[in-house]
Amino acid sequence: MIRLAIAGAAGRMGRALVEVCDQTEGDIRLTVATVLGDDPGVGIDSGILASGVANGVITVADLALYPDEFDVLIDFTQPSATMKHLEVCEEFKKAIVIGTTGLNEEERDRVRASSGQIPIILSPNMSIGVNLCFDLLEKAARVLGNDFDVEIFEAHHRRKKDAPSGTALEMGNIVAGTLGRNFDEVAVYGREGVSEPRDSSTIGFSTMRAGDVVGDHTITFAGQGERVEITHKASSRNTFASGAVRAAEWLALKPAGNYSMKEVLGLSDSE
């Protein structure tokens, strides 16, 4: 039996993770659920918080006090909290699945360094469909090459803080890497006013924050006389939660290393 800890169990993604885990049949079981120390949900059954159905796992405030009660952690919190949880996992040799977005380069370097000690998956999007799209994007970029302009549109709910989304940035990085471009040099974030004609090497991003949109992403390859679009639309956070729980179950059995959702889903050449 794989014992699962979920960080931020009172948040939107945390509640979705608890609900999905409670409904998952297999060798994984929720044993630890954390919330902030001043959250009104601390000390409450995590199943009640998530779906109104008790699961017997009472929320706690400090993950470090329960190292003997979990094997793998799923973290969709904030960068500062994720870094603290990463330290706990590294100290006690626990696997961690990180879905937190907005990590800066220093924090990402910290994650990569920790993968020498523990098994880690860091992904901007745990959705099975999105990760299939990542694979399709690489193939599309390789076939369409430099003859097509690339634009990426993403939409999320009004409370999302980071923009563009981690998923959109990953899409851009995949295309840039496939085409041999330096992503930081070709990324364009929004356009305004009068400018020169479009540089064919750029990758454009546009963002919408509105309402309760869970997550929409479209990447457009626009050529002369034709356009190719790859789109993913999420209608429920359970989509991401299901992928994360699947990743946690897979990761718990692996040695230390930096793994990807492509490997979890069998899309990697190494699997």
Buried (B, 14 or more C-beta within 10 A) or exposed (E): EBBBBBBBBBBEBBBBBBBBBBEBEEEBBBBBBBBBEEBEBBEBBBBBBBBEEEBEBBBBEEBEEBBEEBBBBBBBBBBEBBBBBBBBBBEBEBBBBBBBBBBEEEBEEBBEEBBEEBBBBBBBBBBBEBBBBBBBBBEBBEEBEEEBBBBBBBBBEEEBEBBBBBBBBBBBBBBBEBBEBEBEEBBBEEEEEEEEEEEEBBBBBBBEBEEEBBBBBBBBBBEEEEEEEBEBEBEEBBBBBBBBBBBBBBBBEBEBBBBBBBBBBEBEEEE
